[in-house]
Amino acid sequence: MFSSTKAYKNQHYSELRRDCIRDKTLFEDPEFPANNSSLFFKKPLPGYVEWKRPGEISNEPRLFVEGISAHDLNQGQVGNCWFVAACSCLALKPDLWKKVIPDHKDQEWDPNHPESYAGIFHFQFWVFGEWVDVVVDDRLPTISGELIYCHSKDNNEFWSALLEKAYAKLAGCYESLEGGNTGDAVVDFSGAVAEAINLETEAYYKDQKKQDQLFEDLLKVYDRGGIISCSIKAQPHEIEARMANGLVKGHAYSITAVKKVRLGHGLLAYFKNETIPLIRMRNPWGKTEWKGAWSDSSEEWSKVGDMERGNLGIVVEDDGEFWMSFEDWCKFFTDADVCRLINTSLISIHKTWHEVVHSGSWTKNAEPLLNRCGGCYNHKQTFLQNPQYLFDVTKEEDEVLISLQQKDIRMKRKVGQGENLSIGFAVFKVELNRKYRLHDILTQQCVSTSTYINARTVFMRIMLPQGRYIIIPTTFQPLTLGDYMIRVFTDVDSGCRELTDDKPKVRCWSSFLGYPQVVSHIYVHGAEGLQNQESPGGADPYVIISCEGRSVRSTIKKDTLQPEFTTSAIFYRKKPRKPITVEVWNSNTVKDEFMGQVVLSGSVKDSTDPQRLQLRKRGRQMADEMPGNISLRVISATQLTAM
């Protein structure tokens, strides 16, 4: 996750700082000048703006005062509570903020060596798959001597204001930070994988089982260093409206703890082991808190012993941080952003993931079949013109995480653009031996489709059985152009790769050997009636589909006489009159035992109706050893000119 960094705008911090110290000048950033173009593109500020360096605002400026804390930050006059909430989350993670604020000790003001101060700072953000180092000068916008935007509780602490300036530089100006998503900022701080959860649609507060599972998921994310935020949906006129219970609509909160809190006092509490799920969060305003159960001074805290309260760090003051029961949280909040720090380390006590990252574009071509912007599955005629990524699930079953992220186009707001595209993706189970792009959607099984939404990231967690799959990332409408990044996480290497070829290259064949003339697609659905009178128990059957010296083998069905296969294969055939065979084998003996076969000879005809074909027995001796009659259903066996 932490790779080498790229200098934004080709500005190298160490070189610029060295030059300023040598010339005894303070850095002035030509790429983000101290004027209105860096402040706004549409909405002027209410007052005269003066750009001041920290030394002109405070007598003893510091990057940090007594370290870094989630309580340091307060929101300014721009509507970027989402960014401030992300900063609060960042402050809780030393491994992350030390990456985002590199060389923090070296960047700190040094009263003993004022000559080392050059008015230049730098920060690092994860931008579309790579770490980018952003340089800023320390001239900050003020009105009447006060910082306009994000600022710390201590007026001589400046890490949050400088970090925000670097982030605004990436976005084009401060106004471009108006309105956003906390999860997006967290991803930019960490390279995490973001999942948006709609608490309202899923109605977790009505379903105790779903609620309990969600709490366990969030507890696991929090314990493993993940970052969580939440908000309450609001109509435009309700943005930052205060509710009677103390919560604020249309406002981002950072989750600062997820805990099972022990109830009771003394030793009795440990023997009873009664707990309640609680969640702690912080309002970026630094004030205005929840007034209901488990708020700072509510009577519910009398159920908790002094030691447990001390461990939780309960502070009764209006500092913007408060606890809620998880049930109330599910009831009153409508949206949550869960950012997982995916562990890809080879040496770890926690679960590790294998990650594959691909970047691509939805592009248009003069030749329609070379388009890569076919729109969603609703547009079946063009859908398969989209990019396609193949991966394998090699375990019997595996959890797969898929994240599709589009390029941040917030910097285009200045020119009247900057709105996210509606994006999503579909996952198809395909033939075990597929190597080339899909061209016929009717023969494939769609196992899942993501939500299509104009968010920067679309995420899916899905359990998949062993097999080969294709992910097709798309925009909602055809001919919509844009850039994307797709990340696939599996337990073991999935071999994820983009499919670019439509069919085998002709140069691989010759007129002597023959050219691939047709494509045969075989889909074996199941085998029935494996009866063994001799031995009790089941067989361990599997299917082998063979054509012209190539074969595909299914997974083994353990201990069954009624196996269900969903195995398919695709063959590019040079000699279409040669037979295709489907064999059933038993793997539970010392040596694999042949059980029977179907021979599809000559040209394979298209069949949409299930065909039940009796497996042929090879020879009298083999017939005596076989466990009985077997029926195999070949659901479809088709010949196509292209697949």
Secondary structure, DSSP 8 states (H G I E B T S, - for coil): ----EEEGGG--HHHHHHHHHHHT-----TTS-SSGGGT-SS---SS--EEE-HHHH-SS-BS-SSS--GGGEE--SSS-HHHHHHHHHHHT-HHHHHHHSTTHHHHS--TT-GGG--SEEEEEEEETTEEEEEEEES-EEEETTEESS-EESSTTB-HHHHHHHHHHHHHSSGGGGSS--HHHHHHHHH--EEEEEEHHHHTGGG-HHHHHHHHHHHHHHHHTT-EEEEE----GGGTT-B-TTS-BTT--EEEEEEEEEE-BSHHHHHHHT-EEEEEEEE-TTS-----STTSTT-GGGGGB-HHHHHHHT---S-SSEEEEEHHHHHHH--EEEEEE-----SS-SS---EEEEEEEEE---SSGGG-S---STT-HHHHTTS--EEEEEEEEEEEEEEEEEE---GGGGGGT------EEEEEEEE-TT--S----GGGSEEEEE---BSSSEEEEEEEEEEEEEEEEEEESSTT--EEEEEEEEESS----EE---SS--GGG-BTTTB---EEEEEEEEEEE----SSSSS-B-EEEEEEETTEEEE-----SBSS----EEEEEEES-TTS-EEEEEEE-SSSS-EEEEEEEE-SS-----S-EEEE-B--SHHHHHHS-S--EEEEEEEEEES--
